[in-house]
Amino acid sequence: MPEELTNCSLCCCTTTNKIFMVVFMISLILAILFGNLLTLAVVSGTKHFHTPQGYLKASLAVADLAVGVFVVPISVYTEISLMVYNSMPEWTTRNSQTSPFHPCSFIGPVFAGCTLVSITTIFLLTIERSIAVLKPLHKESVITKKRTSILIVFSWMGSFFLAISPMVFSNEIALEYNPCSRMCNYALGSADFPSRAWKILLLFPAFDFTLLGGTVVINIISLTTIRQHSKRRKHLAETENQSATKPTFSDIKAAKTIGTLTLAFTASFTPIAVFVVGNVLGNEWCTFSFFAFWILTTNSCWNVIIYGVRDQKFRSRACQLLTSARLNTASKKTEYENTVNGGKTDEEAAKQP
């Protein structure tokens, strides 16, 4: 079994590939932590973002942050152990059915649950933006902070219930460290492939694509409405009555941003759905599974990039926070130099005999 683990796919065939993979994973952790902590700082520290949309973006950032804190580090630890000791940790040779305290029993549902949270949050963001675009006069009364908070709580509860449902409703499904994807994944606890087990496994792509499909349709409707509004604005003079029933420029920009988020997540999730269906049909697709799972994982650091490119207010506030942090660091360094050198900088102290 250990030999099988060490020679599983293209990602870990050579020492160079293994080093590159570990460097990639560590870089991904840093990018996820930096991007999503910055998003949370902007949303929580700026009154402009204390809105239903801001709450949803914060929920999405927390889900992505959990991937960087819990999911990727376990893969880094395992791969570094392989490089240093030339063998995987012992728990990777077993699954959650044969080990009472298997790490994947926690990591697997976290990854699945956070992925589902991301999908449901993007769906809720799309609904929120579509109401702002299609029914601007009803936006304030329909979309409230309280309702949004309740929906966020339900999305987290529902997503994590769905994430643990394979183990709850089937004794044949376990969690294991997959030698192909280099992650904790759902797997069959036995060699057989009972029909009930594959139906439960197919529940994930079915649910995900249902939500993503609905999200894409709603985005198309919203973007079509925005396009029609832009055409009318070119041909008709703006009147007070007309402008009162049309979406604001801010709502239009936000709708386009959510559309970009949807496109990015759909592109990153599609390979996983293809792999799950193929796996259920009996295809192993070892190398493909590695790329599929890690493409999905990299999506956890893309949201802040999309916000920064598409949302000028977010970009400005993020730059202010980063500049402020840099100035605070420089100020503390100066204070330290003054304390150590009696009010002189390091350069002045060095010149003094």
C-alpha positions as CSV (number, residue, x, y, z in Angstrom):
1,M,0.0,0.0,0.0
2,P,2.7,2.7,0.8
3,E,4.3,2.0,-2.6
4,E,1.0,2.5,-4.3
5,L,0.6,5.7,-2.4
6,T,4.0,7.0,-3.5
7,N,3.6,6.1,-7.2
8,C,0.0,7.1,-7.9
9,S,-0.1,9.9,-10.4
10,L,1.8,12.4,-12.5
11,C,2.0,14.9,-9.6
12,C,4.4,12.8,-7.6
13,C,6.3,10.6,-10.1
14,T,9.6,12.4,-9.5
15,T,11.3,14.3,-6.7
16,T,11.0,17.5,-8.6
17,N,7.3,17.1,-9.0
18,K,6.9,16.3,-5.3
19,I,8.8,19.5,-4.3
20,F,6.8,21.6,-6.8
21,M,3.6,20.1,-5.4
22,V,4.5,21.0,-1.8
23,V,5.6,24.5,-2.8
24,F,2.3,24.9,-4.7
25,M,0.3,23.8,-1.6
26,I,2.1,26.1,0.8
27,S,1.7,29.0,-1.6
28,L,-1.9,28.2,-1.9
29,I,-2.4,28.3,1.9
30,L,-0.7,31.7,2.1
31,A,-2.8,33.1,-0.8
32,I,-6.1,31.8,0.8
33,L,-5.2,33.2,4.2
34,F,-4.1,36.6,2.9
35,G,-7.0,37.1,0.5
36,N,-9.8,36.0,2.7
37,L,-8.5,37.7,5.9
38,L,-8.2,40.9,3.8
39,T,-11.8,40.4,2.6
40,L,-13.0,40.0,6.2
41,A,-11.1,43.1,7.3
42,V,-12.6,45.2,4.5
43,V,-16.1,44.0,5.1
44,S,-16.0,44.2,8.9
45,G,-14.1,47.4,9.1
46,T,-16.0,49.4,6.5
47,K,-19.5,50.7,7.2
48,H,-20.2,50.8,3.4
49,F,-20.0,47.0,3.4
50,H,-22.3,46.4,6.4
51,T,-25.0,45.3,4.0
52,P,-26.7,42.0,3.1
53,Q,-24.3,41.6,0.2
54,G,-21.4,42.3,2.6
55,Y,-22.6,39.6,5.0
56,L,-22.8,37.1,2.2
57,K,-19.3,38.0,1.0
58,A,-18.0,37.5,4.6
59,S,-19.7,34.1,4.8
60,L,-18.0,33.1,1.5
61,A,-14.6,34.3,2.9
62,V,-15.0,32.3,6.1
63,A,-15.8,29.1,4.0
64,D,-12.7,29.7,1.8
65,L,-10.6,30.5,4.9
66,A,-11.6,27.1,6.5
67,V,-10.2,25.4,3.4
68,G,-6.8,27.1,3.9
69,V,-6.7,26.5,7.6
70,F,-7.9,22.9,7.8
71,V,-8.0,21.2,4.4
72,V,-4.7,22.1,2.6
73,P,-2.4,21.9,5.6
74,I,-3.2,18.2,6.2
75,S,-2.1,17.5,2.6
76,V,1.1,19.5,3.1
77,Y,1.9,17.6,6.3
78,T,1.4,14.3,4.5
79,E,3.4,15.1,1.4
80,I,6.3,16.5,3.5
81,S,6.3,13.3,5.6
82,L,6.6,11.4,2.4
83,M,9.5,13.5,1.2
84,V,11.4,13.4,4.6
85,Y,10.7,9.9,5.8
86,N,10.1,8.3,2.4
87,S,6.7,7.0,3.7
88,M,3.3,8.3,4.3
89,P,1.9,8.6,7.9
90,E,0.3,5.4,9.0
91,W,-3.2,6.7,9.1
92,T,-3.2,7.2,5.3
93,T,-3.2,3.5,4.7
94,R,-6.6,3.1,6.5
95,N,-10.0,4.7,6.1
96,S,-12.4,6.1,8.7
97,Q,-14.2,2.8,9.1
98,T,-11.1,1.0,10.3
99,S,-9.8,3.9,12.4
100,P,-11.9,5.5,15.2
101,F,-9.9,8.8,15.1
102,H,-9.1,9.2,11.5
103,P,-8.1,12.8,10.5
104,C,-10.2,12.6,7.3
105,S,-13.3,12.1,9.4
106,F,-13.0,15.8,10.1
107,I,-11.1,17.2,7.1
108,G,-13.4,15.5,4.5
109,P,-16.7,16.9,5.7
110,V,-15.0,20.3,6.2
111,F,-13.9,20.5,2.5
112,A,-17.2,19.2,1.2
113,G,-19.3,21.4,3.6
114,C,-17.3,24.6,2.7
115,T,-17.6,23.8,-1.0
116,L,-21.4,23.5,-0.6
117,V,-21.5,26.7,1.5
118,S,-19.6,28.5,-1.3
119,I,-22.1,27.3,-3.9
120,T,-25.2,28.3,-1.8
121,T,-23.6,31.6,-0.9
122,I,-23.0,32.5,-4.6
123,F,-26.6,31.4,-5.3
124,L,-27.8,33.8,-2.5
125,L,-25.6,36.6,-3.8
126,T,-27.1,36.1,-7.2
127,I,-30.7,36.2,-5.9
128,E,-29.8,39.4,-3.9
129,R,-28.4,41.1,-6.9
130,S,-31.2,40.0,-9.2
131,I,-33.8,41.6,-6.9
132,A,-31.7,44.8,-6.9
133,V,-31.6,44.8,-10.7
134,L,-35.1,43.5,-11.6
135,K,-37.0,45.1,-8.7
136,P,-35.0,48.1,-7.4
137,L,-37.9,49.7,-5.6
138,H,-38.4,46.5,-3.5
139,K,-34.8,45.9,-2.7
140,E,-34.7,47.6,0.7
141,S,-37.9,45.9,1.9
142,V,-37.2,42.4,0.5
143,I,-33.4,42.2,1.2
144,T,-32.7,42.9,4.9
145,K,-29.8,42.1,7.1
146,K,-31.9,39.9,9.4
147,R,-33.2,37.8,6.6
148,T,-29.8,37.5,5.0
149,S,-28.3,36.4,8.4
150,I,-30.9,33.7,8.8
151,L,-30.3,32.4,5.2
152,I,-26.5,32.3,5.9
153,V,-27.1,30.2,9.1
154,F,-29.4,27.8,7.2
155,S,-26.9,27.6,4.3
156,W,-24.1,26.5,6.7
157,M,-26.3,24.0,8.6
158,G,-27.7,22.5,5.4
159,S,-24.4,22.3,3.7
160,F,-22.6,20.5,6.5
161,F,-25.6,18.2,7.0
162,L,-25.3,17.3,3.3
163,A,-21.5,16.8,3.8
164,I,-21.9,14.2,6.5
165,S,-25.0,12.5,5.0
166,P,-23.0,9.9,3.1
167,M,-21.7,8.4,6.3
168,V,-25.0,8.8,8.1
169,F,-27.2,7.1,5.4
170,S,-24.7,4.5,4.2
171,N,-22.4,2.1,6.0
172,E,-20.5,1.5,2.8
173,I,-19.1,5.0,2.4
174,A,-16.0,6.0,4.3
175,L,-13.4,8.8,4.3
176,E,-9.8,8.2,3.3
177,Y,-6.6,10.0,2.2
178,N,-6.8,9.5,-1.5
179,P,-3.4,8.6,-3.1
180,C,-4.5,10.2,-6.4
181,S,-6.0,13.5,-5.3
182,R,-3.7,13.9,-2.3
183,M,-6.7,14.9,-0.3
184,C,-9.3,13.4,2.1
185,N,-12.1,12.1,-0.1
186,Y,-15.2,10.0,0.2
187,A,-14.6,6.3,-0.7
188,L,-16.2,2.9,-0.5
189,G,-15.3,1.0,2.7
190,S,-15.5,-2.3,0.8
191,A,-14.6,-3.6,-2.6
192,D,-18.3,-3.8,-3.6
193,F,-20.1,-1.0,-5.2
194,P,-23.7,-1.1,-3.9
195,S,-26.3,0.9,-5.8
196,R,-27.4,2.9,-2.7
197,A,-23.8,4.1,-2.1
198,W,-23.3,5.5,-5.6
199,K,-26.7,7.2,-5.5
200,I,-25.7,9.0,-2.3
201,L,-22.3,10.0,-3.9
202,L,-24.1,11.3,-6.9
203,L,-26.2,13.5,-4.6
204,F,-23.3,16.0,-4.4
205,P,-22.9,16.8,-8.1
206,A,-26.7,16.7,-8.5
207,F,-27.2,19.3,-5.8
208,D,-24.3,21.4,-6.9
209,F,-25.2,21.6,-10.5
210,T,-28.9,22.3,-9.7
211,L,-27.8,25.3,-7.7
212,L,-25.2,26.4,-10.2
213,G,-27.6,25.9,-13.1
214,G,-30.2,28.1,-11.3
215,T,-27.4,30.6,-10.5
216,V,-26.3,30.8,-14.2
217,V,-29.9,31.3,-15.4
218,I,-30.6,34.1,-12.9
219,N,-27.3,35.8,-13.8
220,I,-28.3,35.6,-17.5
221,I,-31.7,37.2,-16.7
222,S,-30.0,39.9,-14.6
223,L,-27.3,40.7,-17.2
224,T,-29.8,40.7,-20.0
225,T,-31.9,43.3,-18.0
226,I,-28.8,45.4,-17.5
227,R,-28.0,45.3,-21.2
228,Q,-31.5,46.4,-22.1
229,H,-31.3,49.1,-19.5
230,S,-28.0,50.4,-21.0
231,K,-29.6,50.4,-24.5
232,R,-32.6,52.4,-23.3
233,R,-30.4,54.9,-21.5
234,K,-28.6,55.6,-24.8
235,H,-31.9,56.4,-26.6
236,L,-34.1,57.9,-23.9
237,A,-33.5,61.1,-21.9
238,E,-33.3,60.4,-18.2
239,T,-36.3,61.6,-16.3
240,E,-36.9,61.5,-12.5
241,N,-39.6,58.9,-12.9
242,Q,-37.5,56.6,-15.0
243,S,-34.4,56.9,-12.9
244,A,-36.4,56.0,-9.8
245,T,-37.4,52.6,-11.2
246,K,-34.0,51.6,-12.6
247,P,-31.1,49.9,-10.9
248,T,-28.3,52.1,-9.7
249,F,-24.9,52.0,-11.2
250,S,-23.6,50.3,-8.0
251,D,-26.2,47.6,-8.3
252,I,-25.2,47.0,-11.9
253,K,-21.5,46.7,-11.1
254,A,-22.3,44.4,-8.2
255,A,-24.4,42.1,-10.5
256,K,-21.6,41.9,-13.0
257,T,-19.1,41.0,-10.1
258,I,-21.4,38.2,-8.9
259,G,-21.7,37.0,-12.5
260,T,-17.9,36.7,-12.7
261,L,-17.8,34.8,-9.3
262,T,-20.4,32.4,-10.7
263,L,-18.4,31.8,-13.9
264,A,-15.2,31.2,-11.9
265,F,-16.8,28.8,-9.5
266,T,-18.6,26.9,-12.3
267,A,-15.3,26.5,-14.2
268,S,-13.5,25.3,-11.0
269,F,-16.2,22.9,-9.9
270,T,-17.0,21.2,-13.3
271,P,-13.9,18.9,-13.3
272,I,-14.9,17.6,-9.8
273,A,-18.4,16.8,-11.0
274,V,-17.1,15.0,-14.1
275,F,-14.7,13.0,-11.9
276,V,-17.4,12.0,-9.4
277,V,-19.6,10.7,-12.2
278,G,-16.7,8.9,-13.9
279,N,-15.7,7.4,-10.6
280,V,-19.2,6.1,-9.9
281,L,-19.1,4.5,-13.4
282,G,-15.9,2.7,-12.5
283,N,-13.2,5.0,-13.9
284,E,-10.2,5.8,-11.7
285,W,-8.8,8.8,-13.6
286,C,-5.9,9.2,-11.1
287,T,-4.1,12.1,-12.6
288,F,-7.3,13.9,-13.6
289,S,-8.6,13.6,-10.0
290,F,-5.5,15.4,-8.7
291,F,-6.0,18.3,-11.0
292,A,-9.8,18.4,-10.5
293,F,-9.6,18.6,-6.7
294,W,-6.8,21.2,-6.6
295,I,-8.4,23.4,-9.3
296,L,-11.5,23.5,-7.0
297,T,-9.3,24.3,-4.0
298,T,-7.5,27.2,-5.8
299,N,-10.9,28.8,-6.2
300,S,-10.7,29.7,-2.5
301,C,-8.2,32.5,-3.2
302,W,-9.9,33.8,-6.4
303,N,-12.8,35.7,-4.8
304,V,-10.6,38.5,-3.4
305,I,-8.9,38.9,-6.8
306,I,-12.3,39.2,-8.5
307,Y,-13.5,41.8,-5.9
308,G,-10.3,43.8,-6.4
309,V,-10.6,43.9,-10.2
310,R,-14.4,44.5,-10.4
311,D,-15.2,46.5,-7.2
312,Q,-13.4,49.9,-7.0
313,K,-14.6,50.6,-3.5
314,F,-13.4,47.2,-2.3
315,R,-10.0,47.8,-4.0
316,S,-9.6,51.3,-2.5
317,R,-10.4,50.1,1.0
318,A,-8.1,47.1,0.7
319,C,-5.3,49.4,-0.4
320,Q,-5.9,51.7,2.5
321,L,-5.7,48.8,5.0
322,L,-2.5,47.5,3.5
323,T,-0.9,50.9,3.4
324,S,-2.0,51.5,7.0
325,A,-0.5,48.2,8.1
326,R,2.8,49.0,6.3
327,L,2.9,52.4,8.0
328,N,2.2,50.9,11.4
329,T,5.0,48.4,10.9
330,A,7.4,51.2,9.9
331,S,6.3,53.2,12.9
332,K,6.9,50.4,15.3
333,K,10.4,49.8,13.8
334,T,11.3,53.4,14.3
335,E,10.1,53.3,17.9
336,Y,12.2,50.3,18.6
337,E,15.3,51.9,17.0
338,N,14.8,55.0,19.2
339,T,14.5,52.9,22.3
340,V,17.5,50.8,21.6
341,N,19.8,53.6,20.3
342,G,18.7,56.4,22.6
343,G,16.7,58.3,20.0
344,K,19.0,57.6,17.1
345,T,18.4,55.5,14.0
346,D,20.4,52.4,13.3
347,E,22.4,54.3,10.6
348,E,23.2,57.1,13.0
349,A,24.2,54.7,15.8
350,A,26.5,52.8,13.4
351,K,28.3,56.1,12.5
352,Q,28.9,57.0,16.1
353,P,32.3,55.8,17.4
